[in-house]
Amino acid sequence: MRTVTFTMNISLDGYCDHTMFNPSEEVMEYFTATLREVDLLFFGRVMYQLMFPYWADVAQNQSGTAAENRFAERLTAIDRVVMSRSLNSVDEKTRIVRSNPAEELQKLKQQRGNKISVDSVSLLPELIQAGLIDEFQLVVHPVLVGQGRPLLNVGSLQERFHLKLVDTIAFRSGSMALHYLKQ
């Protein structure tokens, strides 16, 4: 059975708006390294549209820093599933699924392969409650943004979800990578 990892950037005050962060080269290298174990990305529509075509353009034109270019190349090489009722078209490495995200992820988890990386705040409560998230890789950035999408909305979980911290990495930028496993 494949491992499902939830990966996200987050501000110190708990918001997940990627446009509020400016990850250092070191953090970009960390994310590239985490993707080496991943062979499927599982997105909600909002995150998919935030990530693509931006990173596809960086990969094609090599328009970022060296670390951003490496991240973009790895990210765009991985197959993707996007959960969306409204998207009509996606790139050739992406498949649209219209409904039942937990059911779809459960099917994918049963297939042979490496890790599946989930990158969707909107789907997170449903996937946690279905018992599908095995680990969390959060990078906490030293910034207070005071607005945006919280990691979890108040009342979005029916019960507590206990995690075990298995690794931390302190970056020179002040960001911290936290790796948790489901208990």
Beta strands, then each sheet from edge to edge (+ up, - down):
strand 1: 4-11
strand 2: 38-44
strand 3: 79-83
strand 4: 94-97
strand 5: 115-119
strand 6: 135-141
strand 7: 163-170
strand 8: 176-182
sheet 1: 4+ 3+ 2+ 5+ 1+ 6+ 8- 7+
end
